[in-house]
């Protein structure tokens, strides 16, 4: 008897039903297509090479997990159907009530719908916030690693990276362990795979442990050598290492294998940029570096708008602590003037002498500029408040900082600058940021790394370990554990060096010279931490208007031959000649110009320019508030003997 088409359809349906029941009970995909290497007892790790299109998460589950889910779903559906069927009268009554009174049902549905939508929105927002860091981690690290390893390992690119790449979010920590499941066939180049892992995760000094036997084939990646977890002055050998560091290269910390990490300001980089978020340890890094410079005879200027970042430095010999924005404004201008004076001294010295005896231009000056993002804005607002008609629009303090950064290592002025976000706008321009050849990054974002050190790739994962930083110099990043000096230890180390003996670096090599009239900067060479007095609230412009600007006052004898006393020193120390009463008056620059110099000096601006640039301009003899006072007789003598218009641009 011939088979009809109906018979064939019945047989096919029966066969499909049998196969469907079998797939259901075996926990296999209901469409019969195997998409991953999952078995009944083992979850899948990768998509099969022949599969195309998107693969759902359920395809990675083991067969028994799918079976449990299916039986549970059928049980819930059957239980609901049983409840409805066992109470037909109640169900029918509910339907009649809804039909007869639809308004109440609609209102209840609206209320329930609003509640469900609100719960879904809140739940979605909470889930998005809770998983934001995981999604960023997958996007920045795990997915790129999967894209690099898929072809060498012979894995489909459709494979979920989380199924075989077990990379913890703290994989940069010292004790972190990375596990990567590899195919059992082992037909891949292990060296190539290891090299890709190191490059994509920016790892250093790691070891690879391969398991090749059996079905569980994988590789474990761990750090071979790591920086110390903590580095203190009391640790064995640290104090001895600190004492042996060169004067120009303070110790920052230890790298892998206890390798010393330092920055040489005379050869590597004259300035250092520290970029870190709040709580990243910026003040600790500055404290560690600065106290070593002071120990070796340098003079530090702490420009701290926050006022309390470096309490350890107050009262330390060789330190000037500037807290108010007026003090910071004045200090930057004076430091730039000193830098110009040192350039003139360097021009008079032979190259070999300057290379052999760099101290001849003056003591090393280290400038700690805290929180540059806030300080630069405050400097601009301060200048906008005190400037007068005819003054430049740009803040002279900001210009002075730019000038210091461009002066170079020969003048021995070094800036240690701290910024939460070291954008070009915050520092004063991209050209100013390029003067920082050494950059220390702490708890950085990927955007901050790409902005500050784009030449270093791949980007190492930022560590949350306290005191762990990346020191980048010469295009290479080095993971470093910073030496953590307490306030007491930093103060003790700073005060146990050259300044504790009452001398400074240059004076150890130079013949003694008569003392010059003290000003805010010369005091710091020989006394204990003079601080700029606060600017008076009633005269906000005085700290700029009557700012003493004799750059030669800082180091009057460093360029002079042995036994030679500069004219300015002789004039200051020789017996005073009888003078009229007017010449003995001590006045500010503006008042002296109005009363005594208006006929011999072209303008007040010319007088200010001469104060900043003429080495023969007289030194101040006192202060009134934050305004410097000058002896009228000294100003008149300078005005009579100064070069005239036509031969100089003083006027």
C-alpha positions as CSV (number, residue, x, y, z in Angstrom):
1,X,0.0,0.0,0.0
2,X,1.4,3.3,-1.1
3,X,2.3,5.9,1.6
4,X,0.3,9.1,1.3
5,X,1.6,12.6,1.9
6,X,-0.4,12.7,5.1
7,X,1.3,9.6,6.4
8,X,4.7,11.2,5.8
9,X,3.7,14.4,7.6
10,X,2.5,12.3,10.6
11,X,5.8,10.4,10.7
12,X,7.8,13.6,10.5
13,X,5.8,15.2,13.3
14,X,6.1,12.1,15.5
15,X,9.9,12.0,14.8
16,X,10.2,15.8,15.6
17,X,8.2,15.3,18.8
18,X,10.4,12.4,19.9
19,X,13.6,14.3,19.1
20,X,12.2,17.4,20.9
21,X,11.4,15.4,24.0
22,X,14.9,13.9,23.9
23,X,16.5,17.4,23.5
24,X,14.4,18.7,26.3
25,X,15.4,16.0,28.7
26,X,19.0,16.1,27.6
27,X,19.3,19.8,28.2
28,X,20.3,20.4,24.6
29,X,19.2,23.4,22.4
30,X,15.7,22.8,21.2
31,X,16.6,23.7,17.6
32,X,19.1,20.9,17.5
33,X,22.1,23.2,16.6
34,X,25.0,23.0,19.0
35,X,26.6,26.5,19.3
36,X,29.2,26.1,22.0
37,X,31.4,23.3,23.4
38,X,29.1,22.9,26.5
39,X,28.2,19.4,27.5
40,X,25.6,18.0,29.9
41,X,27.8,18.4,32.9
42,X,30.2,21.1,31.9
43,X,29.5,24.7,30.9
44,X,30.8,26.0,27.6
45,X,33.8,28.3,27.2
46,X,33.8,29.1,23.5
47,X,31.7,29.2,20.4
48,X,32.2,26.5,17.8
49,X,34.0,27.7,14.6
50,X,31.1,26.9,12.3
51,X,28.5,28.9,14.1
52,X,27.4,32.3,12.7
53,X,25.4,35.1,14.2
54,X,24.8,36.0,17.8
55,X,25.0,33.4,20.5
56,X,22.8,33.7,23.6
57,X,24.0,33.2,27.1
58,X,21.9,30.1,27.7
59,X,24.0,28.3,25.0
60,X,27.0,28.4,27.4
61,X,25.1,26.7,30.2
62,X,25.6,23.0,31.0
63,X,22.9,20.7,29.9
64,X,21.7,19.9,33.5
65,X,21.3,23.6,34.1
66,X,19.0,24.0,31.1
67,X,17.0,20.9,32.1
68,X,16.4,22.3,35.6
69,X,15.3,25.6,34.2
70,X,12.9,24.0,31.8
71,X,11.3,21.7,34.4
72,X,10.9,24.6,36.8
73,X,9.2,26.7,34.1
74,X,6.9,23.9,33.2
75,X,6.1,23.3,36.9
76,X,5.2,27.0,37.4
77,X,3.0,27.1,34.2
78,X,1.2,23.9,35.3
79,X,0.7,25.2,38.8
80,X,-0.9,28.4,37.5
81,X,-3.2,26.4,35.1
82,X,-4.2,24.1,38.0
83,X,-5.2,27.0,40.2
84,X,-7.3,28.6,37.5
85,X,-8.9,25.3,36.7
86,X,-9.7,24.3,40.3
87,X,-11.6,27.5,41.0
88,X,-13.7,28.1,37.8
89,X,-16.5,29.9,39.7
90,X,-14.1,32.4,41.1
91,X,-12.4,33.0,37.8
92,X,-15.8,33.4,36.0
93,X,-17.0,35.9,38.7
94,X,-13.8,37.9,38.3
95,X,-14.3,38.1,34.5
96,X,-18.0,39.3,35.0
97,X,-16.9,41.9,37.5
98,X,-14.3,43.3,35.1
99,X,-16.9,43.3,32.3
100,X,-19.6,45.0,34.3
101,X,-17.3,47.6,36.0
102,X,-14.4,48.3,33.6
103,X,-13.4,51.7,35.2
104,X,-12.2,50.1,38.4
105,X,-10.2,47.5,36.5
106,X,-8.7,50.2,34.2
107,X,-7.7,52.3,37.2
108,X,-6.2,49.3,39.0
109,X,-4.3,48.4,35.8
110,X,-3.0,52.0,35.4
111,X,-1.8,52.0,39.0
112,X,-0.2,48.7,38.7
113,X,1.4,49.6,35.4
114,X,2.8,52.8,36.8
115,X,4.3,50.9,39.7
116,X,5.8,48.3,37.4
117,X,7.3,50.9,35.1
118,X,8.7,52.9,38.0
119,X,10.2,49.8,39.5
120,X,11.7,48.9,36.2
121,X,13.2,52.3,35.7
122,X,14.7,52.4,39.2
123,X,15.9,48.9,39.0
124,X,17.5,49.6,35.6
125,X,19.2,52.7,36.9
126,X,20.6,50.9,39.9
127,X,21.8,48.0,37.8
128,X,23.4,50.4,35.4
129,X,25.3,52.2,38.1
130,X,26.3,48.9,39.8
131,X,27.7,47.4,36.7
132,X,29.2,50.6,35.2
133,X,32.7,49.8,36.3
134,X,32.4,46.2,35.1
135,X,31.2,47.3,31.7
136,X,34.1,49.9,31.4
137,X,36.6,47.2,32.5
138,X,35.2,44.8,29.8
139,X,35.3,47.5,27.1
140,X,38.8,48.8,27.9
141,X,40.7,45.6,28.8
142,X,38.9,42.2,28.4
143,X,37.3,42.7,25.0
144,X,40.5,44.0,23.4
145,X,42.4,41.0,24.8
146,X,39.8,38.7,23.4
147,X,40.1,40.3,20.0
148,X,43.9,39.8,20.0
149,X,43.8,36.2,21.2
150,X,40.8,34.8,19.2
151,X,42.8,34.1,16.0
152,X,46.0,32.8,17.6
153,X,44.0,30.5,19.9
154,X,41.7,29.4,17.0
155,X,38.6,30.6,18.9
156,X,35.5,32.1,17.2
157,X,35.3,35.9,17.7
158,X,31.7,35.4,18.7
159,X,32.8,33.8,21.9
160,X,31.9,35.6,25.1
161,X,35.3,36.8,26.5
162,X,34.1,36.2,30.1
163,X,33.8,32.4,29.4
164,X,37.5,31.8,29.0
165,X,39.3,35.1,30.0
166,X,39.2,35.2,33.8
167,X,40.8,38.7,34.4
168,X,40.1,40.3,37.8
169,X,39.5,44.0,37.9
170,X,42.5,44.4,40.2
171,X,44.8,42.4,37.9
172,X,47.5,45.0,38.4
173,X,47.8,44.3,42.1
174,X,50.8,42.4,43.4
175,X,48.9,39.2,44.4
176,X,46.4,39.2,41.5
177,X,46.1,36.1,39.3
178,X,45.0,36.0,35.7
179,X,43.6,32.7,34.3
180,X,43.0,32.1,30.6
181,X,41.4,28.8,29.4
182,X,43.1,27.6,26.2
183,X,41.9,25.0,23.6
184,X,42.7,21.4,24.4
185,X,44.2,20.9,21.0
186,X,47.2,23.1,21.9
187,X,47.8,24.0,18.3
188,X,48.9,27.5,18.9
189,X,52.2,29.4,19.5
190,X,52.6,29.8,23.3
191,X,55.2,32.5,23.0
192,X,52.9,34.6,20.7
193,X,50.0,34.2,23.1
194,X,52.1,35.2,26.1
195,X,53.5,38.2,24.3
196,X,49.9,39.4,23.4
197,X,48.8,39.0,27.0
198,X,51.7,41.1,28.2
199,X,51.1,43.8,25.6
200,X,47.3,44.1,25.8
201,X,47.3,44.1,29.7
202,X,50.5,46.3,30.0
203,X,52.1,43.8,32.3
204,X,55.7,43.8,33.5
205,X,57.8,41.1,35.3
206,X,55.2,38.4,35.1
207,X,55.4,34.6,35.0
208,X,53.4,32.1,32.9
209,X,52.4,28.7,34.3
210,X,51.0,26.4,31.6
211,X,48.7,23.4,32.3
212,X,48.7,21.3,29.2
213,X,47.5,17.8,30.4
214,X,43.9,16.7,30.3
215,X,40.8,18.7,29.4
216,X,41.4,21.6,31.8
217,X,44.1,23.3,29.8
218,X,44.9,26.9,30.9
219,X,47.6,29.4,31.7
220,X,48.1,31.3,34.9
221,X,49.7,34.8,34.8
222,X,51.2,36.3,38.0
223,X,53.7,39.0,38.8
224,X,57.1,37.6,39.2
225,X,58.6,40.7,41.0
226,X,56.6,43.5,42.4
227,X,57.5,46.7,44.2
228,X,57.4,46.5,48.0
229,X,53.9,46.8,49.5
230,X,55.0,49.5,51.8
231,X,58.3,51.6,52.0
232,X,59.2,53.5,55.1
233,X,62.3,55.2,56.4
234,X,62.5,52.6,59.2
235,X,62.8,49.7,56.8
236,X,66.2,48.0,56.7
237,X,68.7,49.8,54.5
238,X,66.3,52.6,53.4
239,X,68.0,55.3,55.4
240,X,71.4,54.3,54.0
241,X,70.1,54.4,50.5
242,X,68.5,57.8,51.1
243,X,71.9,59.2,52.4
244,X,73.8,58.0,49.3
245,X,71.4,59.5,46.7
246,X,73.0,62.3,44.6
247,X,72.2,65.8,45.4
248,X,70.3,66.4,42.1
249,X,68.5,63.0,42.1
250,X,66.2,62.5,45.1
251,X,64.8,59.0,45.8
252,X,61.1,58.7,44.8
253,X,60.7,55.0,45.8
254,X,61.5,51.4,44.9
255,X,60.4,49.6,41.8
256,X,60.2,45.8,41.1
257,X,63.1,43.9,42.7
258,X,63.7,46.9,45.0
259,X,65.2,48.9,42.2
260,X,65.8,52.5,43.1
261,X,63.6,55.0,41.2
262,X,64.7,58.6,41.1
263,X,64.6,61.7,38.8
264,X,67.8,63.6,38.1
265,X,66.8,67.3,37.8
266,X,70.2,68.1,36.3
267,X,70.1,65.5,33.5
268,X,66.6,64.0,33.1
269,X,64.2,66.7,33.7
270,X,64.4,70.1,35.5
271,X,60.7,70.0,36.5
272,X,58.4,67.3,37.7
273,X,54.6,67.1,37.2
274,X,52.5,65.1,39.6
275,X,48.9,64.2,38.5
276,X,46.6,62.6,41.0
277,X,43.1,62.7,42.2
278,X,42.1,63.7,45.8
279,X,43.6,61.2,48.3
280,X,46.2,59.9,45.8
281,X,49.2,60.9,47.9
282,X,50.4,64.0,46.1
283,X,51.6,65.7,49.3
284,X,53.4,62.5,50.3
285,X,55.3,62.5,47.1
286,X,56.2,66.2,47.3
287,X,57.3,65.8,51.0
288,X,59.6,62.9,50.1
289,X,61.3,64.7,47.2
290,X,61.5,68.2,48.8
291,X,63.0,67.2,52.2
292,X,65.9,65.5,50.4
293,X,66.6,68.7,48.4
294,X,66.6,70.7,51.6
295,X,68.8,68.1,53.3
296,X,71.4,68.7,50.5
297,X,71.3,72.5,50.8
298,X,68.6,73.5,48.4
299,X,66.1,76.2,49.2
300,X,62.4,75.4,48.9
301,X,59.4,77.7,48.3
302,X,56.1,76.1,49.2
303,X,53.3,77.8,47.3
304,X,50.4,76.3,49.1
305,X,47.0,78.0,48.6
306,X,45.5,75.3,50.8
307,X,47.8,76.5,53.6
308,X,48.1,73.2,55.4
309,X,49.4,70.7,52.9
310,X,53.0,70.8,54.2
311,X,53.0,71.7,57.8
312,X,56.2,69.7,58.2
313,X,58.1,72.4,56.3
314,X,57.2,75.3,58.6
315,X,60.2,76.6,60.6
316,X,62.6,74.4,58.6
317,X,65.8,76.3,57.6
318,X,65.9,77.1,53.9
319,X,62.1,77.0,53.5
320,X,59.8,79.9,52.6
321,X,56.1,79.0,53.1
322,X,53.7,81.1,51.0
323,X,50.1,80.7,52.0
324,X,48.1,83.7,50.7
325,X,47.5,84.2,47.0
326,X,49.3,87.6,47.4
327,X,52.4,85.9,48.7
328,X,52.3,83.3,45.9
329,X,51.9,86.1,43.4
330,X,54.9,88.0,44.8
331,X,57.1,84.9,45.1
332,X,56.6,83.8,41.5
333,X,57.5,87.3,40.2
334,X,60.6,87.4,42.4
335,X,61.7,83.9,41.4
336,X,61.4,84.8,37.8
337,X,63.6,87.9,38.4
338,X,66.2,85.7,40.2
339,X,66.1,83.4,37.2
340,X,66.9,86.2,34.8
341,X,69.7,87.3,37.1
342,X,71.2,83.8,37.1
343,X,71.0,83.7,33.3
344,X,73.2,86.8,33.2
345,X,75.6,85.2,35.7
346,X,75.7,82.0,33.5
347,X,76.6,84.1,30.5
348,X,79.7,85.4,32.2
349,X,80.9,81.9,33.1
350,X,82.7,79.6,30.7
351,X,80.8,76.5,29.7
352,X,83.2,74.1,31.3
353,X,83.1,76.1,34.6
354,X,79.3,76.1,34.6
355,X,79.3,72.3,33.9
356,X,81.9,71.6,36.6
357,X,80.6,74.1,39.2
358,X,76.9,74.7,38.7
359,X,76.6,76.1,42.2
360,X,78.2,79.3,40.9
361,X,74.9,80.6,39.6
362,X,73.3,80.2,43.0
363,X,71.8,77.7,45.4
364,X,69.3,75.2,44.0
365,X,65.8,76.6,44.3
366,X,62.9,74.1,44.5
367,X,59.4,75.5,44.0
368,X,56.4,73.4,45.3
369,X,53.3,74.6,43.5
370,X,50.3,72.9,45.1
371,X,46.9,72.4,43.5
372,X,47.7,74.3,40.3
373,X,44.1,74.0,39.0
374,X,42.9,76.2,41.9
375,X,46.0,78.3,42.3
376,X,46.2,79.5,38.6
377,X,42.6,80.6,38.8
378,X,43.2,82.5,42.0
379,X,46.3,84.2,40.6
380,X,44.3,85.5,37.6
381,X,41.4,86.7,39.8
382,X,43.9,88.4,42.2
383,X,45.6,90.3,39.3
384,X,42.2,91.3,37.9
385,X,41.4,92.8,41.2
386,X,44.6,94.8,41.8
387,X,45.6,95.8,38.3
388,X,45.4,99.4,37.3
389,X,45.1,101.3,34.1
390,X,48.2,100.7,31.9
391,X,49.1,97.4,33.6
392,X,49.2,94.3,31.4
393,X,46.0,92.3,31.2
394,X,47.7,88.9,31.8
395,X,48.8,88.1,35.4
396,X,52.5,88.7,35.8
397,X,52.7,85.8,38.2
398,X,51.4,83.4,35.5
399,X,53.9,84.8,33.1
400,X,56.6,84.4,35.7
401,X,55.8,80.8,36.1
402,X,56.0,80.2,32.4
403,X,59.3,82.0,32.3
404,X,60.7,79.8,35.1
405,X,59.6,76.7,33.3
406,X,61.4,77.7,30.1
407,X,64.7,78.7,31.8
408,X,66.1,75.3,31.9
409,X,68.3,73.4,34.3
410,X,71.4,75.7,34.1
411,X,69.7,78.3,36.4
412,X,68.9,75.6,39.0
413,X,65.3,76.6,39.4
414,X,63.0,73.5,39.6
415,X,59.2,73.3,39.8
416,X,57.4,70.4,41.4
417,X,53.8,71.0,40.2
418,X,50.7,69.2,41.5
419,X,47.5,69.0,39.5
420,X,44.3,67.0,39.8
421,X,43.7,67.5,36.1
422,X,46.9,68.7,34.4
423,X,45.2,70.1,31.3
424,X,47.0,72.6,29.1
425,X,44.5,75.3,30.1
426,X,45.1,74.7,33.8
427,X,48.9,74.9,33.5
428,X,49.0,77.8,31.1
429,X,49.3,76.2,27.7
430,X,50.5,73.0,26.0
431,X,54.0,74.4,25.6
432,X,54.3,74.9,29.4
433,X,53.3,71.3,30.0
434,X,56.0,70.1,27.6
435,X,58.7,71.4,30.0
436,X,57.8,68.5,32.4
437,X,59.9,65.6,31.1
438,X,59.2,63.6,34.2
439,X,55.6,62.9,35.1
440,X,54.3,61.0,38.1
441,X,50.7,59.6,37.7
442,X,48.7,58.3,40.6
443,X,45.2,56.7,40.4
444,X,44.9,58.1,36.9
445,X,42.1,57.7,34.4
446,X,42.7,56.4,30.9
447,X,41.9,59.9,29.6
448,X,44.5,61.5,31.9
449,X,47.1,59.0,30.7
450,X,46.4,59.6,27.0
451,X,46.6,63.4,27.7
452,X,49.8,63.4,29.7
453,X,51.9,60.5,28.4
454,X,50.4,59.4,25.0
455,X,53.8,58.2,23.9
456,X,53.7,55.3,26.5
457,X,51.6,52.4,25.3
458,X,50.0,50.1,26.3
459,X,48.5,52.0,29.2
460,X,49.1,50.1,32.5
461,X,46.2,49.4,34.7
462,X,46.0,52.0,37.6
463,X,46.6,50.5,41.0
464,X,44.5,51.2,44.0
465,X,47.4,50.2,46.3
466,X,48.3,53.1,48.6
467,X,51.6,54.7,47.5
468,X,51.8,52.9,44.2
469,X,52.5,55.3,41.3
470,X,53.8,55.3,37.7
471,X,56.9,57.3,37.2
472,X,57.2,58.2,33.5
473,X,60.4,59.5,32.1
474,X,62.2,59.1,28.7
475,X,59.1,57.5,27.3
476,X,59.0,54.6,29.8
477,X,56.7,54.0,32.7
478,X,58.0,52.4,35.9
479,X,55.7,51.1,38.6
480,X,57.0,52.5,41.9
481,X,56.2,52.3,45.6
482,X,56.7,55.8,46.9
483,X,58.8,56.2,50.0
484,X,56.4,57.2,52.7
485,X,58.0,59.7,55.1
486,X,55.8,61.0,58.0
487,X,55.8,64.7,58.7
488,X,58.2,64.2,61.6
489,X,60.6,62.1,59.5
490,X,60.6,64.5,56.6
491,X,61.2,67.4,59.0
492,X,64.0,65.6,60.7
493,X,65.7,64.6,57.4
494,X,65.4,68.1,56.0
495,X,66.9,69.7,59.2
496,X,69.7,67.2,59.5
497,X,71.6,68.3,56.4
498,X,73.5,71.3,55.1
499,X,71.2,74.0,56.6
500,X,71.6,72.5,60.1
501,X,75.3,73.6,59.9
502,X,74.3,77.2,59.2
503,X,75.6,77.0,55.6
504,X,74.3,76.5,52.2
505,X,75.6,74.7,49.2
506,X,77.3,77.6,47.4
507,X,78.8,79.1,50.6
508,X,80.8,75.9,51.1
509,X,82.8,76.8,47.9
510,X,82.8,80.6,47.9
511,X,84.9,83.0,49.9
512,X,82.9,85.0,52.6
513,X,81.4,88.3,51.5
514,X,79.8,91.1,53.5
515,X,76.1,90.6,54.1
516,X,73.7,92.4,51.8
517,X,70.6,94.2,53.0
518,X,68.1,91.5,53.8
519,X,64.9,91.0,51.8
520,X,62.3,88.3,51.7
521,X,64.6,86.0,49.7
522,X,68.0,86.6,51.1
523,X,66.6,85.9,54.6
524,X,65.8,82.4,53.4
525,X,69.5,81.7,52.6
526,X,70.6,82.1,56.2
527,X,67.6,82.1,58.6
528,X,64.8,79.8,59.6
529,X,61.8,79.7,57.2
530,X,60.8,83.3,56.9
531,X,57.2,83.6,55.6
532,X,55.7,86.3,53.5
533,X,53.5,88.5,55.6
534,X,49.8,88.5,54.6
535,X,48.9,91.2,52.2
536,X,46.9,94.0,53.9
537,X,43.2,93.9,53.1
538,X,43.0,97.6,52.7
539,X,45.8,97.8,50.1
540,X,45.4,94.8,47.8
541,X,47.7,96.2,45.2
542,X,50.6,97.1,47.5
543,X,52.2,93.6,47.3
544,X,52.6,94.0,43.6
545,X,53.1,97.7,43.3
546,X,56.0,98.1,45.7
547,X,57.6,94.7,45.1
548,X,61.3,94.6,45.6
549,X,62.9,93.4,42.4
550,X,66.6,93.5,42.7
551,X,67.5,90.1,41.4
552,X,71.1,90.4,42.3
553,X,70.2,90.6,46.0
554,X,69.7,86.8,46.0
555,X,73.2,85.8,45.1
556,X,75.4,89.0,45.0
557,X,78.8,87.3,44.9
558,X,78.4,84.1,43.0
559,X,79.7,85.4,39.7
560,X,82.4,87.6,41.2
561,X,86.1,86.6,41.4
562,X,87.5,85.7,44.8
563,X,88.0,88.7,47.1
564,X,85.8,91.0,44.9
565,X,83.0,92.7,46.7
566,X,80.2,93.9,44.4
567,X,79.4,97.6,44.2
568,X,75.9,97.0,45.6
569,X,77.4,95.4,48.7
570,X,80.0,98.1,49.2
571,X,77.3,100.8,48.9
572,X,75.2,99.0,51.4
573,X,77.9,98.5,54.0
574,X,80.0,101.6,53.6
575,X,79.4,104.5,56.1
576,X,76.5,106.7,55.1
577,X,77.4,110.2,53.9
578,X,75.6,113.2,55.4
579,X,72.5,113.8,53.4
580,X,69.5,116.1,53.5
581,X,66.6,115.1,55.6
582,X,64.5,114.3,52.5
583,X,67.1,111.8,51.3
584,X,66.8,109.8,54.6
585,X,63.1,109.2,54.1
586,X,61.9,105.6,53.4
587,X,59.1,105.6,50.9
588,X,57.2,103.2,48.6
589,X,58.0,103.4,44.9
590,X,54.8,105.3,44.0
591,X,55.2,107.9,46.7
592,X,58.9,108.3,46.0
593,X,58.1,108.9,42.3
594,X,55.4,111.4,43.0
595,X,57.4,113.5,45.4
596,X,61.0,113.2,44.2
597,X,61.6,111.4,40.9
598,X,58.9,112.7,38.5
599,X,61.3,115.1,36.9
600,X,64.2,112.7,36.4
601,X,62.3,109.5,35.5
602,X,60.0,109.4,32.6
603,X,57.1,107.5,34.3
604,X,56.3,105.2,37.2
605,X,56.2,102.3,34.7
606,X,59.8,103.0,33.7
607,X,60.7,103.0,37.4
608,X,59.0,99.6,37.9
609,X,60.7,98.2,34.8
610,X,64.1,99.3,36.1
611,X,63.3,97.8,39.5
612,X,62.8,94.4,37.7
613,X,65.6,94.6,35.2
614,X,68.3,97.0,36.2
615,X,71.0,95.3,38.4
616,X,72.1,98.7,39.7
617,X,68.6,99.5,41.1
618,X,68.9,100.1,44.9
619,X,67.8,97.4,47.3
620,X,64.8,97.9,49.7
621,X,65.5,99.0,53.2
622,X,62.3,98.0,54.9
623,X,58.6,97.1,54.5
624,X,55.3,98.7,55.3
625,X,52.8,95.9,55.3
626,X,53.6,94.0,52.1
627,X,55.0,97.0,50.3
628,X,58.8,97.5,50.1
629,X,60.3,100.8,51.1
630,X,63.4,102.5,49.5
631,X,65.7,105.2,50.8
632,X,65.0,108.3,48.8
633,X,68.7,109.2,48.6
634,X,69.5,105.8,47.0
635,X,66.7,106.3,44.4
636,X,68.0,109.8,43.5
637,X,71.6,108.6,43.2
638,X,70.4,105.7,40.9
639,X,68.3,108.2,38.8
640,X,71.3,110.5,38.3
641,X,73.7,107.8,37.2
642,X,71.4,105.5,35.2
643,X,71.8,105.2,31.4
644,X,69.8,107.8,29.5
645,X,67.1,107.3,26.9
646,X,68.5,106.7,23.5
647,X,71.1,104.2,24.8
648,X,68.7,101.9,26.8
649,X,65.1,101.1,27.1
650,X,64.8,101.8,30.8
651,X,62.5,104.8,30.0
